[in-house]
Amino acid sequence: MAWFTLDDCAAQRSPGRLVRRLAKLSTSYVEALFDGVDLSFTQWIALKVIRDGLVTNAGELARELGITTGATTRLIDGLEEQGLLERDRCCVDRRVVKIAVTEAGGVAVVGLGARVVDAWNLLIADIDQAEAEAFVATLAKLLATAERLTDGIKQTEAAE
């Protein structure tokens, strides 16, 4: 079922533009809050998604962050050098390298998390609790659909 027409997607109301602009502006805003801190916002996100169990290895982290495997290796190396992350070769298959947040990494996630939460609370200050919950639920649905569609494209490309 089509919900949008070309006219509905005028620049001011285009869902793609709105999502892209929100992501860019909110990321820039939160990144600025990490100035003068030993961790970048990207490093914090990496620690957070690892700690929360969303990713367990470098490949998953690269996909989650949308960065190259080389950039991911450098990111992991830096976090490991700071004692915030550790690599663990799987005992079943030594080729598999799991990544895990250290105790110090967990402290960093929690300590800097307040900055991120405060930033989001400021960004959504003009909407009520129900709208905020609906916003997050809608984003989760859109993300799930985008992941499913993207996975379908990747499977089609692999089959060709």
C-alpha positions as a Markdown table, in Angstrom:
| # | Residue | x | y | z |
|---|---|---|---|---|
| 1 | Met | 0.0 | 0.0 | 0.0 |
| 2 | Ala | 1.5 | 3.3 | -1.1 |
| 3 | Trp | 1.3 | 6.1 | 1.5 |
| 4 | Phe | 3.2 | 8.8 | -0.2 |
| 5 | Thr | 3.1 | 10.5 | -3.6 |
| 6 | Leu | 5.8 | 12.7 | -5.1 |
| 7 | Asp | 3.9 | 15.8 | -3.9 |
| 8 | Asp | 3.9 | 14.4 | -0.4 |
| 9 | Cys | 7.6 | 14.1 | -0.5 |
| 10 | Ala | 8.3 | 17.8 | -1.2 |
| 11 | Ala | 11.6 | 18.8 | 0.3 |
| 12 | Gln | 10.1 | 20.2 | 3.5 |
| 13 | Arg | 8.2 | 17.0 | 4.2 |
| 14 | Ser | 10.2 | 14.3 | 2.6 |
| 15 | Pro | 10.6 | 11.4 | 5.1 |
| 16 | Gly | 14.1 | 10.6 | 3.7 |
| 17 | Arg | 15.3 | 14.2 | 4.1 |
| 18 | Leu | 13.8 | 14.6 | 7.5 |
| 19 | Val | 15.4 | 11.3 | 8.8 |
| 20 | Arg | 18.8 | 12.2 | 7.2 |
| 21 | Arg | 18.8 | 15.8 | 8.6 |
| 22 | Leu | 17.7 | 14.6 | 12.1 |
| 23 | Ala | 20.5 | 12.0 | 12.1 |
| 24 | Lys | 23.1 | 14.5 | 10.9 |
| 25 | Leu | 22.1 | 17.4 | 13.2 |
| 26 | Ser | 21.5 | 15.3 | 16.3 |
| 27 | Thr | 24.8 | 13.4 | 15.8 |
| 28 | Ser | 26.7 | 16.7 | 15.4 |
| 29 | Tyr | 25.0 | 18.0 | 18.5 |
| 30 | Val | 25.9 | 15.0 | 20.6 |
| 31 | Glu | 29.5 | 14.8 | 19.2 |
| 32 | Ala | 30.1 | 18.4 | 20.3 |
| 33 | Leu | 29.2 | 17.2 | 23.9 |
| 34 | Phe | 32.1 | 14.8 | 23.7 |
| 35 | Asp | 34.7 | 17.6 | 23.1 |
| 36 | Gly | 37.4 | 17.4 | 25.7 |
| 37 | Val | 36.5 | 13.8 | 26.6 |
| 38 | Asp | 38.9 | 10.9 | 26.1 |
| 39 | Leu | 36.3 | 9.1 | 24.0 |
| 40 | Ser | 34.6 | 10.2 | 20.8 |
| 41 | Phe | 30.9 | 9.8 | 20.4 |
| 42 | Thr | 31.5 | 7.0 | 17.8 |
| 43 | Gln | 33.8 | 5.2 | 20.4 |
| 44 | Trp | 31.0 | 5.5 | 23.0 |
| 45 | Ile | 28.4 | 4.1 | 20.6 |
| 46 | Ala | 30.7 | 1.2 | 19.9 |
| 47 | Leu | 31.2 | 0.4 | 23.6 |
| 48 | Lys | 27.4 | 0.8 | 24.2 |
| 49 | Val | 26.3 | -1.6 | 21.4 |
| 50 | Ile | 28.9 | -4.1 | 22.5 |
| 51 | Arg | 28.0 | -3.8 | 26.1 |
| 52 | Asp | 24.3 | -4.1 | 25.3 |
| 53 | Gly | 24.9 | -7.3 | 23.3 |
| 54 | Leu | 23.8 | -5.9 | 19.9 |
| 55 | Val | 27.2 | -6.9 | 18.4 |
| 56 | Thr | 29.8 | -9.4 | 19.4 |
| 57 | Asn | 32.5 | -9.2 | 16.7 |
| 58 | Ala | 34.2 | -6.7 | 14.4 |
| 59 | Gly | 32.1 | -7.5 | 11.4 |
| 60 | Glu | 28.9 | -6.9 | 13.3 |
| 61 | Leu | 30.3 | -3.6 | 14.7 |
| 62 | Ala | 31.3 | -2.4 | 11.2 |
| 63 | Arg | 27.7 | -3.0 | 10.0 |
| 64 | Glu | 26.2 | -1.4 | 13.0 |
| 65 | Leu | 28.3 | 1.7 | 12.7 |
| 66 | Gly | 28.3 | 1.8 | 8.9 |
| 67 | Ile | 32.1 | 2.0 | 8.7 |
| 68 | Thr | 34.7 | -0.1 | 6.8 |
| 69 | Thr | 36.3 | -3.1 | 8.4 |
| 70 | Gly | 39.6 | -1.2 | 8.4 |
| 71 | Ala | 38.1 | 1.7 | 10.3 |
| 72 | Thr | 36.5 | -0.8 | 12.7 |
| 73 | Thr | 39.9 | -2.5 | 13.3 |
| 74 | Arg | 41.4 | 0.9 | 14.2 |
| 75 | Leu | 38.5 | 1.7 | 16.4 |
| 76 | Ile | 38.8 | -1.6 | 18.3 |
| 77 | Asp | 42.6 | -1.2 | 18.5 |
| 78 | Gly | 42.2 | 2.2 | 20.1 |
| 79 | Leu | 39.5 | 1.1 | 22.6 |
| 80 | Glu | 41.7 | -1.9 | 23.5 |
| 81 | Glu | 44.7 | 0.3 | 24.0 |
| 82 | Gln | 42.6 | 2.4 | 26.4 |
| 83 | Gly | 41.7 | -0.7 | 28.3 |
| 84 | Leu | 38.0 | -0.3 | 27.5 |
| 85 | Leu | 37.6 | -3.3 | 25.2 |
| 86 | Glu | 39.1 | -6.7 | 24.9 |
| 87 | Arg | 39.3 | -9.3 | 22.1 |
| 88 | Asp | 38.8 | -12.9 | 22.9 |
| 89 | Arg | 39.5 | -15.7 | 20.4 |
| 90 | Cys | 36.7 | -18.3 | 20.5 |
| 91 | Cys | 37.9 | -21.6 | 21.9 |
| 92 | Val | 35.7 | -23.5 | 19.4 |
| 93 | Asp | 37.0 | -21.7 | 16.3 |
| 94 | Arg | 40.1 | -19.7 | 16.8 |
| 95 | Arg | 39.3 | -17.6 | 13.6 |
| 96 | Val | 36.4 | -16.1 | 15.4 |
| 97 | Val | 37.3 | -13.1 | 17.5 |
| 98 | Lys | 34.7 | -11.9 | 20.0 |
| 99 | Ile | 34.9 | -8.4 | 21.4 |
| 100 | Ala | 33.7 | -7.5 | 24.9 |
| 101 | Val | 33.6 | -4.3 | 27.0 |
| 102 | Thr | 35.9 | -4.3 | 30.0 |
| 103 | Glu | 34.8 | -3.1 | 33.4 |
| 104 | Ala | 36.5 | 0.3 | 32.7 |
| 105 | Gly | 34.6 | 0.3 | 29.3 |
| 106 | Gly | 31.3 | -0.3 | 31.2 |
| 107 | Val | 32.1 | 2.6 | 33.5 |
| 108 | Ala | 32.7 | 4.8 | 30.5 |
| 109 | Val | 29.4 | 3.9 | 28.9 |
| 110 | Val | 27.5 | 4.7 | 32.0 |
| 111 | Gly | 29.5 | 7.8 | 32.8 |
| 112 | Leu | 29.1 | 9.4 | 29.4 |
| 113 | Gly | 25.6 | 8.0 | 28.8 |
| 114 | Ala | 24.1 | 10.9 | 30.8 |
| 115 | Arg | 25.3 | 13.3 | 28.1 |
| 116 | Val | 23.6 | 11.4 | 25.4 |
| 117 | Val | 20.4 | 11.0 | 27.3 |
| 118 | Asp | 20.4 | 14.7 | 28.3 |
| 119 | Ala | 20.9 | 15.6 | 24.6 |
| 120 | Trp | 18.0 | 13.5 | 23.4 |
| 121 | Asn | 15.8 | 14.8 | 26.2 |
| 122 | Leu | 16.5 | 18.4 | 25.0 |
| 123 | Leu | 15.9 | 17.3 | 21.4 |
| 124 | Ile | 12.5 | 15.9 | 22.2 |
| 125 | Ala | 11.5 | 18.6 | 24.7 |
| 126 | Asp | 8.8 | 19.9 | 22.5 |
| 127 | Ile | 6.9 | 16.6 | 22.3 |
| 128 | Asp | 5.0 | 14.8 | 25.1 |
| 129 | Gln | 5.8 | 11.3 | 26.5 |
| 130 | Ala | 3.3 | 9.5 | 24.3 |
| 131 | Glu | 4.7 | 11.2 | 21.1 |
| 132 | Ala | 8.2 | 10.3 | 22.2 |
| 133 | Glu | 7.3 | 6.6 | 22.7 |
| 134 | Ala | 5.4 | 6.6 | 19.4 |
| 135 | Phe | 8.4 | 8.2 | 17.7 |
| 136 | Val | 10.8 | 5.5 | 19.0 |
| 137 | Ala | 8.3 | 2.7 | 18.1 |
| 138 | Thr | 7.9 | 4.0 | 14.6 |
| 139 | Leu | 11.7 | 4.3 | 14.2 |
| 140 | Ala | 12.1 | 0.7 | 15.3 |
| 141 | Lys | 9.6 | -0.5 | 12.8 |
| 142 | Leu | 11.2 | 1.6 | 10.0 |
| 143 | Leu | 14.6 | 0.2 | 10.9 |
| 144 | Ala | 13.4 | -3.4 | 10.9 |
| 145 | Thr | 11.8 | -2.9 | 7.5 |
| 146 | Ala | 14.9 | -1.2 | 6.1 |
| 147 | Glu | 17.1 | -4.0 | 7.4 |
| 148 | Arg | 14.7 | -6.6 | 5.9 |
| 149 | Leu | 14.7 | -4.9 | 2.5 |
| 150 | Thr | 18.5 | -4.4 | 2.5 |
| 151 | Asp | 19.0 | -8.1 | 3.5 |
| 152 | Gly | 16.8 | -9.0 | 0.5 |
| 153 | Ile | 18.9 | -6.9 | -1.9 |
| 154 | Lys | 22.1 | -8.5 | -0.6 |
| 155 | Gln | 20.7 | -12.0 | -1.0 |
| 156 | Thr | 19.5 | -11.2 | -4.5 |
| 157 | Glu | 23.0 | -9.8 | -5.4 |
| 158 | Ala | 24.7 | -12.9 | -3.9 |
| 159 | Ala | 22.5 | -15.2 | -5.9 |
| 160 | Glu | 23.4 | -13.5 | -9.2 |
